[in-house]
Amino acid sequence: MKLKYLALLITLVVIHLIPSAQPVNDNCSGATWLTQTAYCSPLSGTTVNATQSVPAITCQGLEGYADDDVWYVFTATTHSPFISVDPSSGFDAVVDLRTSPCDGTTIYCSDSKGPGGIENIYTYGLLIGESYYIRIYSYGYGSSTQGTFTVCVYGSPPPPPVNDNCTSTISLQMGPYCSPYPASTISATQSEAPVTCEGATGSADDDVWFVFSPYTSNPTIRVECTPLFDAVIDLREGPCDGTTIFCADDVGAGVTESLYAAGLTTGNYYLIRVYSYGSDPNSAGEFTICIQETVCHNCPDYDFEITPGPDWQTHSSSSGSMGCNIYQFYVKTGKEYTFKTGCGDGATAEFNTYLELFDLNCDSITSDNNSCENNRSEITWVSTYDGPAYLKISGANADDFGSYSLAFKFTGPVSTLQPSEGLTLSDLINVYPNPASGAFRIEAKQVLFTKVVINDYMDRINRIFRIKMPTNTFISDDLDLAPGLYILAIETDQGWVHKRLEVVH
């Protein structure tokens, strides 16, 4: 009897010492086969107890940890299959699509959602009959970030959105603040030819339609894009497919596009057409849209970034009643900067303009109302520092608004720091320690910080740090952040960078 119990005890100890089994597809050589189907046929998977095969990739500007990657392989039966990974609630999936042979080159990836968010890859130009590998891992580090998911590869795209055509528009409500409405251009088809907006003409092969009735004459339309979506906004009046009266195509993929309308008739109905600038099926994507009252805000918030040079440049937009546009730009000590809304060189305005210039602390430096022709404005200023400055353009009075072309330049050469060859802006910025238990540092090479925003995974702002003098080092105090994953939105003199920060206690 004693021997029996002793044998049982030894067995339990041995079982306890044996590590938990790794997934069968822990390595690329053991990749699980998936079958591409007409519609998503999800297969369950897990990264629990998986180990790293190859280093993590930088996907959509973010780089996590691949300490739990698992592998799948499929044979393409169409040129543009869809890949969908639906993770469990606490699992933040990264999806890495690679060519053959095993551990081949990354050709597509997806890391646009947080824990529990579905990651989709919309491929284009795959070779029918060729095998492709899918690597899946959690963005975070350690066993607590591992989890389960389902994965599928399917060849038929989802049905078009209900508002694919102008005859089936989605009605939106204008409000005092932005109330985002989720929408998509995936599987949408072209209704009308693309518009030429801000001097560029894209592809309208995936346009969708909305309709609204403004209660003020100068609403603002905002489209917030997912990382790969480059939105074009086309505002029309009249019957279905009416005349374009305003458009917006100022920024690139993944950035909020804003359209400031002016002179609309309250109570009338207006159409909004949204589409992606590119023609690649992967450029179609998800976005949110809202219509709100236009109000004049102040720096350091801004609407547009410009880079003055030694030759005249212009930027065209519009300002609504009681509204304004804020421009951010970077200046060098001793250089003379000029901004104007008239007096030639491409500068025009259809209303009485008012210009005001602010320094890096958002203190007013100078302003002008009527020093240029026909109630137009002009400012000339010599910078006394290196760093950001802000220009506000608005109507001189509440009833002065409309379209304009701002002309700007500097006098004298300006040298601008650029990332070294082969490096991205993200490569120049390091966040450590990461994971962090309290304080952390952000350090940069060749660029300067001007603002750091800490967002949680519900996209809620947790902290905002506005840096009065640009610097290449940011040191946080103990911020008492709850354990979890955060997005650091870092504004630099070369643009925005997003980094992930994991907080552990």
C-alpha positions as CSV (number, residue, x, y, z in Angstrom):
1,M,0.0,0.0,0.0
2,K,2.8,2.4,0.9
3,L,4.5,1.6,-2.4
4,K,1.2,2.4,-4.2
5,Y,0.9,5.8,-2.6
6,L,4.6,6.5,-3.2
7,A,4.3,5.6,-6.9
8,L,1.2,7.9,-7.2
9,L,3.2,10.8,-5.5
10,I,6.1,10.3,-7.8
11,T,3.8,10.4,-10.8
12,L,2.1,13.6,-9.7
13,V,5.5,15.3,-9.2
14,V,6.7,14.2,-12.6
15,I,3.5,15.5,-14.3
16,H,4.0,18.8,-12.4
17,L,7.5,19.1,-13.7
18,I,6.6,18.4,-17.4
19,P,6.0,21.7,-19.2
20,S,2.6,22.2,-20.7
21,A,2.3,21.1,-24.3
22,Q,3.1,23.6,-27.0
23,P,0.7,24.1,-29.9
24,V,1.3,21.7,-32.8
25,N,1.8,24.7,-35.1
26,D,4.3,26.4,-32.8
27,N,6.9,26.4,-35.6
28,C,6.6,27.2,-39.3
29,S,7.5,23.6,-40.2
30,G,4.4,22.4,-38.3
31,A,2.0,25.0,-39.8
32,T,-1.6,24.1,-39.7
33,W,-3.3,23.9,-43.1
34,L,-6.3,26.2,-43.8
35,T,-8.6,25.9,-46.7
36,Q,-9.7,29.0,-48.5
37,T,-13.5,28.9,-48.8
38,A,-16.1,31.2,-50.3
39,Y,-17.2,32.4,-46.9
40,C,-15.4,32.5,-43.5
41,S,-15.2,29.1,-42.0
42,P,-13.4,29.8,-38.7
43,L,-10.8,27.4,-37.2
44,S,-10.0,27.7,-33.5
45,G,-6.4,28.4,-32.5
46,T,-4.3,29.3,-29.5
47,T,-0.9,30.8,-28.7
48,V,-0.9,29.5,-25.1
49,N,2.5,28.0,-24.4
50,A,3.8,28.8,-27.8
51,T,7.4,30.1,-28.3
52,Q,9.0,32.6,-30.6
53,S,10.0,31.4,-34.1
54,V,11.2,34.7,-35.7
55,P,11.4,38.3,-34.4
56,A,8.3,40.5,-34.3
57,I,7.6,42.7,-37.3
58,T,6.8,46.4,-37.3
59,C,3.2,46.6,-38.5
60,Q,1.4,49.9,-39.1
61,G,4.1,51.7,-37.2
62,L,3.9,49.4,-34.1
63,E,6.2,46.6,-32.9
64,G,5.2,44.2,-30.2
65,Y,6.6,40.8,-29.0
66,A,6.4,37.6,-31.0
67,D,7.2,35.3,-28.0
68,D,4.1,33.2,-28.7
69,D,3.8,33.0,-32.5
70,V,1.9,30.1,-34.2
71,W,1.7,29.3,-37.9
72,Y,-0.9,28.5,-40.6
73,V,-0.5,27.8,-44.3
74,F,-3.0,28.0,-47.2
75,T,-3.1,27.7,-51.0
76,A,-4.6,30.8,-52.7
77,T,-7.6,30.0,-54.9
78,T,-8.3,33.6,-55.8
79,H,-6.0,36.6,-56.4
80,S,-7.5,38.6,-53.4
81,P,-8.5,36.3,-50.5
82,F,-9.5,37.8,-47.2
83,I,-7.9,36.8,-43.9
84,S,-9.8,37.3,-40.6
85,V,-8.6,36.7,-37.1
86,D,-11.1,37.0,-34.3
87,P,-9.4,37.0,-30.9
88,S,-10.8,36.3,-27.5
89,S,-11.6,39.4,-25.4
90,G,-8.2,39.8,-23.8
91,F,-6.0,38.8,-26.8
92,D,-4.4,41.5,-28.9
93,A,-3.6,39.7,-32.2
94,V,-0.9,40.6,-34.7
95,V,-1.4,38.9,-38.1
96,D,1.7,38.5,-40.4
97,L,1.1,37.1,-43.9
98,R,4.3,35.7,-45.6
99,T,5.3,34.2,-48.9
100,S,6.7,30.7,-49.3
101,P,8.9,29.0,-48.4
102,C,8.6,28.7,-44.6
103,D,9.4,31.9,-42.8
104,G,9.2,33.8,-46.1
105,T,8.9,37.5,-46.7
106,T,6.1,39.5,-45.0
107,I,3.8,40.9,-47.7
108,Y,0.8,42.1,-45.6
109,C,0.1,42.5,-41.9
110,S,-2.6,43.8,-39.6
111,D,-2.3,45.3,-36.1
112,S,-5.0,48.0,-36.1
113,K,-7.1,46.9,-33.2
114,G,-6.6,46.3,-29.5
115,P,-7.5,43.3,-27.3
116,G,-10.5,41.5,-28.6
117,G,-10.5,43.4,-31.9
118,I,-10.9,41.5,-35.2
119,E,-7.8,41.9,-37.4
120,N,-8.5,41.7,-41.2
121,I,-6.1,41.5,-44.1
122,Y,-7.5,42.3,-47.6
123,T,-4.9,40.9,-50.0
124,Y,-4.4,41.8,-53.6
125,G,-2.4,40.1,-56.4
126,L,-1.7,36.8,-54.8
127,L,-0.8,33.9,-57.1
128,I,-3.5,31.2,-57.5
129,G,-2.1,27.8,-56.5
130,E,0.8,29.4,-54.4
131,S,1.1,28.6,-50.7
132,Y,1.2,31.5,-48.2
133,Y,1.9,31.4,-44.5
134,I,0.0,33.2,-41.7
135,R,1.8,33.9,-38.4
136,I,-0.3,35.0,-35.4
137,Y,0.9,36.2,-32.1
138,S,-0.1,38.5,-29.2
139,Y,1.3,42.0,-29.2
140,G,2.2,41.9,-25.5
141,Y,4.9,40.0,-23.7
142,G,4.5,37.0,-21.4
143,S,2.1,34.2,-20.7
144,S,-0.6,36.7,-19.5
145,T,-1.0,38.1,-23.0
146,Q,-1.4,34.7,-24.7
147,G,-4.8,33.6,-25.7
148,T,-7.2,32.0,-28.1
149,F,-8.7,33.1,-31.5
150,T,-10.4,31.9,-34.7
151,V,-8.8,32.3,-38.1
152,C,-10.3,31.9,-41.6
153,V,-9.3,32.6,-45.2
154,Y,-12.1,33.2,-47.7
155,G,-12.3,34.2,-51.3
156,S,-15.6,36.0,-51.6
157,P,-15.7,39.6,-50.3
158,P,-18.4,40.6,-47.9
159,P,-21.5,42.2,-49.4
160,P,-21.4,45.9,-50.3
161,P,-22.4,48.4,-47.7
162,V,-26.1,49.4,-47.6
163,N,-25.1,52.9,-48.7
164,D,-23.0,51.8,-51.7
165,N,-25.2,53.9,-54.0
166,C,-26.6,57.4,-53.8
167,T,-30.1,56.1,-53.9
168,S,-29.6,54.3,-50.5
169,T,-27.8,56.9,-48.4
170,I,-27.4,56.7,-44.7
171,S,-28.9,59.6,-42.8
172,L,-26.6,61.4,-40.3
173,Q,-27.5,63.9,-37.6
174,M,-25.6,67.1,-37.0
175,G,-24.8,67.9,-33.4
176,P,-22.9,70.4,-31.3
177,Y,-20.0,67.9,-30.9
178,C,-18.7,64.9,-32.9
179,S,-20.8,61.7,-32.5
180,P,-18.9,59.2,-34.6
181,Y,-20.9,56.9,-36.8
182,P,-19.0,53.7,-37.8
183,A,-18.9,52.9,-41.6
184,S,-17.0,51.1,-44.2
185,T,-16.1,51.2,-47.9
186,I,-15.1,47.5,-48.0
187,S,-16.7,45.8,-51.1
188,A,-18.3,49.2,-52.2
189,T,-18.3,50.0,-55.9
190,Q,-18.0,53.2,-57.9
191,S,-21.0,55.4,-58.4
192,E,-19.5,58.6,-59.8
193,A,-16.1,59.7,-61.2
194,P,-13.6,60.9,-58.6
195,V,-13.3,64.6,-57.9
196,T,-10.2,66.6,-58.3
197,C,-9.5,67.9,-54.7
198,E,-6.6,69.9,-53.4
199,G,-5.0,69.4,-56.8
200,A,-5.1,65.6,-56.7
201,T,-7.5,63.0,-58.3
202,G,-7.7,59.6,-56.8
203,S,-9.9,56.6,-57.4
204,A,-13.6,56.5,-56.4
205,D,-13.9,52.7,-56.9
206,D,-15.3,52.2,-53.4
207,D,-17.5,55.3,-52.7
208,V,-20.3,55.3,-50.1
209,W,-23.0,57.9,-49.5
210,F,-24.5,59.8,-46.6
211,V,-27.1,62.6,-46.3
212,F,-27.8,65.3,-43.7
213,S,-29.6,68.5,-43.1
214,P,-27.5,71.3,-41.2
215,Y,-29.0,73.5,-38.6
216,T,-26.1,76.0,-39.0
217,S,-24.7,77.4,-42.2
218,N,-21.1,76.2,-41.5
219,P,-20.9,72.6,-40.3
220,T,-17.7,70.6,-40.0
221,I,-17.5,67.0,-41.4
222,R,-14.9,64.7,-39.8
223,V,-13.9,61.3,-41.1
224,E,-11.6,59.4,-38.8
225,C,-9.7,56.6,-40.6
226,T,-8.2,53.3,-39.8
227,P,-4.4,53.0,-40.4
228,L,-4.5,52.1,-44.1
229,F,-7.6,54.2,-45.2
230,D,-6.9,57.5,-47.0
231,A,-10.3,59.3,-47.1
232,V,-11.6,61.7,-49.6
233,I,-14.7,63.7,-48.6
234,D,-17.0,65.0,-51.4
235,L,-19.9,67.3,-50.3
236,R,-22.7,67.8,-52.8
237,E,-26.0,69.7,-53.0
238,G,-29.0,69.1,-55.2
239,P,-30.7,65.8,-56.1
240,C,-28.9,62.4,-55.9
241,D,-25.4,62.7,-57.4
242,G,-25.7,66.5,-57.3
243,T,-23.0,69.2,-57.8
244,T,-19.8,69.1,-55.6
245,I,-19.6,72.3,-53.5
246,F,-16.7,71.4,-51.2
247,C,-14.2,68.5,-50.9
248,A,-11.4,67.5,-48.5
249,D,-8.2,65.5,-49.3
250,D,-5.6,67.2,-47.2
251,V,-4.0,64.3,-45.2
252,G,-2.9,60.7,-45.9
253,A,-3.8,57.3,-44.7
254,G,-4.8,56.8,-41.0
255,V,-5.3,60.5,-40.3
256,T,-8.6,62.3,-39.6
257,E,-9.9,64.2,-42.7
258,S,-11.9,67.3,-42.0
259,L,-14.1,69.4,-44.3
260,Y,-15.2,72.9,-43.2
261,A,-18.3,73.8,-45.1
262,A,-19.5,77.4,-45.4
263,G,-22.6,79.1,-46.6
264,L,-24.9,76.1,-46.5
265,T,-28.7,76.7,-46.3
266,T,-30.2,75.4,-43.0
267,G,-32.9,72.9,-43.5
268,N,-31.7,71.8,-46.9
269,Y,-30.4,68.3,-47.5
270,Y,-26.8,67.7,-48.6
271,L,-25.0,64.6,-49.7
272,I,-21.6,63.4,-48.5
273,R,-19.6,60.9,-50.5
274,V,-16.6,59.2,-48.9
275,Y,-14.1,57.0,-50.7
276,S,-10.5,55.9,-50.4
277,Y,-7.9,57.7,-52.5
278,G,-6.2,54.6,-53.8
279,S,-7.4,51.9,-56.2
280,D,-5.8,48.9,-54.5
281,P,-8.5,46.8,-52.8
282,N,-6.5,47.0,-49.6
283,S,-7.0,50.8,-49.5
284,A,-10.7,50.2,-48.8
285,G,-11.4,50.2,-45.1
286,E,-13.3,51.2,-42.0
287,F,-13.9,54.7,-40.7
288,T,-16.1,56.8,-38.5
289,I,-17.9,60.0,-39.7
290,C,-19.6,62.8,-37.8
291,I,-21.1,66.3,-38.5
292,Q,-20.7,69.0,-35.9
293,E,-20.9,72.7,-35.3
294,T,-17.8,74.6,-36.4
295,V,-16.2,76.6,-33.6
296,C,-12.9,78.3,-33.5
297,H,-10.3,76.5,-31.4
298,N,-6.8,77.4,-30.3
299,C,-3.3,76.0,-30.6
300,P,-1.6,73.7,-29.8
301,D,-4.5,71.9,-31.4
302,Y,-4.2,72.4,-35.2
303,D,-5.9,71.4,-38.4
304,F,-3.0,71.4,-40.9
305,E,0.8,71.0,-41.0
306,I,2.7,73.1,-43.5
307,T,6.4,73.3,-44.3
308,P,7.4,76.8,-45.5
309,G,10.2,76.9,-48.1
310,P,12.2,79.5,-50.0
311,D,9.5,79.6,-52.8
312,W,5.9,80.5,-52.5
313,Q,3.6,77.6,-51.6
314,T,-0.2,77.6,-51.2
315,H,-2.7,75.7,-49.1
316,S,-6.4,75.9,-50.0
317,S,-9.3,75.3,-47.5
318,S,-12.4,77.1,-46.2
319,S,-13.5,78.6,-42.9
320,G,-17.0,78.7,-41.6
321,S,-18.9,81.4,-39.7
322,M,-17.3,81.7,-36.1
323,G,-14.8,79.1,-37.3
324,C,-11.1,79.1,-38.0
325,N,-8.2,77.0,-39.2
326,I,-5.0,76.5,-37.3
327,Y,-1.7,75.7,-39.1
328,Q,1.4,74.3,-37.4
329,F,4.9,74.8,-38.8
330,Y,8.5,74.8,-37.6
331,V,10.7,77.8,-37.6
332,K,14.4,78.6,-37.4
333,T,16.1,81.5,-35.6
334,G,16.7,84.5,-37.8
335,K,14.5,83.4,-40.7
336,E,11.7,85.7,-42.0
337,Y,8.3,84.0,-42.6
338,T,5.5,85.5,-44.6
339,F,1.8,84.5,-44.8
340,K,-0.9,86.1,-46.8
341,T,-4.4,85.7,-48.2
342,G,-4.1,88.2,-51.0
343,C,-1.6,90.3,-53.0
344,G,-0.7,87.7,-55.5
345,D,1.6,84.6,-55.4
346,G,-1.4,82.3,-55.4
347,A,-3.0,83.9,-52.3
348,T,-6.7,84.4,-52.5
349,A,-9.8,84.7,-50.3
350,E,-13.5,85.3,-50.9
351,F,-14.0,86.9,-47.6
352,N,-12.5,89.5,-45.2
353,T,-9.7,87.5,-43.5
354,Y,-7.9,87.8,-40.2
355,L,-4.5,86.3,-39.5
356,E,-2.9,85.8,-36.1
357,L,0.5,84.2,-35.3
358,F,1.4,82.3,-32.1
359,D,4.7,81.1,-30.7
360,L,5.5,77.7,-29.4
361,N,3.8,78.5,-26.1
362,C,0.7,79.6,-28.0
363,D,1.2,83.2,-27.0
364,S,0.1,85.7,-29.6
365,I,3.0,87.3,-31.5
366,T,1.3,89.5,-34.1
367,S,-1.9,89.7,-36.1
368,D,-3.3,91.5,-39.2
369,N,-6.6,92.3,-40.6
370,N,-6.5,94.6,-43.6
371,S,-2.9,95.3,-44.7
372,C,-3.3,93.4,-48.0
373,E,-5.6,94.1,-50.9
374,N,-9.4,94.1,-50.6
375,N,-9.6,93.4,-46.8
376,R,-7.0,90.6,-47.1
377,S,-4.3,89.9,-44.6
378,E,-0.5,89.6,-44.6
379,I,2.0,88.8,-41.8
380,T,5.8,89.0,-42.0
381,W,7.7,87.8,-38.9
382,V,11.4,87.0,-38.1
383,S,11.7,84.0,-35.7
384,T,13.7,84.4,-32.5
385,Y,13.8,80.6,-31.7
386,D,13.9,77.1,-33.2
387,G,10.6,75.1,-32.8
388,P,6.9,75.1,-33.6
389,A,4.7,78.1,-34.3
390,Y,1.0,78.4,-35.2
391,L,-1.0,80.5,-37.6
392,K,-4.7,81.1,-37.3
393,I,-6.9,82.1,-40.2
394,S,-10.5,83.2,-39.7
395,G,-13.0,85.8,-40.7
396,A,-12.6,89.3,-39.5
397,N,-16.2,89.2,-38.4
398,A,-18.7,86.5,-37.6
399,D,-20.4,86.9,-41.0
400,D,-17.0,86.7,-42.9
401,F,-16.3,83.2,-44.0
402,G,-15.6,81.1,-47.2
403,S,-12.9,79.6,-49.2
404,Y,-9.3,80.8,-49.4
405,S,-5.7,79.9,-50.6
406,L,-3.1,80.8,-48.0
407,A,0.4,81.6,-49.5
408,F,3.5,81.2,-47.4
409,K,7.3,81.2,-47.7
410,F,10.5,82.0,-45.7
411,T,13.5,84.1,-46.6
412,G,16.8,82.4,-46.2
413,P,17.9,78.7,-46.2
414,V,16.6,76.3,-43.6
415,S,18.1,72.9,-42.8
416,T,15.7,70.2,-41.7
417,L,16.7,67.1,-39.9
418,Q,15.8,63.9,-41.8
419,P,15.9,60.3,-40.7
420,S,19.0,58.4,-41.8
421,E,18.8,56.4,-44.9
422,G,16.9,53.1,-44.4
423,L,15.3,54.2,-41.1
424,T,11.7,55.1,-40.5
425,L,10.6,57.8,-38.1
426,S,9.5,55.1,-35.7
427,D,13.0,53.6,-35.7
428,L,14.4,56.9,-34.3
429,I,12.3,56.8,-31.2
430,N,12.8,54.4,-28.3
431,V,10.5,53.8,-25.3
432,Y,12.0,52.0,-22.3
433,P,11.7,50.2,-20.0
434,N,8.9,48.4,-21.8
435,P,7.1,46.8,-20.0
436,A,7.3,49.5,-17.4
437,S,6.3,49.3,-13.7
438,G,6.2,53.0,-13.1
439,A,8.4,55.7,-14.8
440,F,9.5,55.4,-18.4
441,R,11.6,57.3,-20.9
442,I,11.2,58.3,-24.5
443,E,14.4,59.1,-26.4
444,A,14.8,60.1,-30.0
445,K,17.6,60.5,-32.5
446,Q,17.5,63.3,-35.2
447,V,14.0,64.4,-34.2
448,L,12.5,66.6,-31.4
449,F,9.3,66.0,-29.3
450,T,6.6,68.6,-29.0
451,K,3.8,66.6,-27.5
452,V,3.1,63.2,-25.9
453,V,-0.4,61.8,-25.5
454,I,-1.1,58.6,-23.6
455,N,-4.2,56.7,-24.7
456,D,-5.7,53.5,-23.3
457,Y,-7.0,50.8,-25.5
458,M,-10.5,52.2,-25.6
459,D,-8.9,55.2,-27.3
460,R,-9.5,57.4,-24.3
461,I,-6.9,60.0,-23.5
462,N,-5.2,59.3,-20.2
463,R,-2.6,62.1,-20.1
464,I,-1.4,64.9,-22.4
465,F,2.0,66.4,-22.1
466,R,2.7,69.6,-24.1
467,I,6.4,70.3,-24.3
468,K,7.2,74.0,-24.3
469,M,10.7,73.7,-25.7
470,P,11.2,70.8,-28.2
471,T,13.5,68.1,-26.8
472,N,14.8,64.7,-27.7
473,T,14.2,63.2,-24.2
474,F,11.0,62.7,-22.3
475,I,11.0,61.3,-18.8
476,S,7.8,60.5,-17.1
477,D,7.2,60.5,-13.4
478,D,5.4,57.6,-11.7
479,L,2.0,58.2,-13.5
480,D,0.1,55.6,-11.5
481,L,-1.1,54.0,-14.7
482,A,-3.3,50.9,-14.2
483,P,-1.7,47.6,-15.6
484,G,-2.4,47.2,-19.2
485,L,-1.5,48.3,-22.7
486,Y,-1.4,52.0,-23.8
487,I,-0.7,53.8,-27.0
488,L,1.8,56.7,-26.9
489,A,1.0,59.3,-29.6
490,I,4.2,61.3,-30.0
491,E,4.3,64.5,-31.9
492,T,7.7,65.3,-33.4
493,D,9.0,68.0,-35.8
494,Q,8.9,65.3,-38.5
495,G,5.3,64.1,-37.8
496,W,3.4,61.8,-35.5
497,V,4.7,58.4,-34.2
498,H,2.7,55.8,-32.3
499,K,4.3,53.5,-29.8
500,R,2.8,50.9,-27.5
501,L,3.6,50.9,-23.8
502,E,2.9,47.9,-21.5
503,V,2.4,48.7,-17.8
504,V,2.9,46.0,-15.2
505,H,3.0,46.1,-11.4
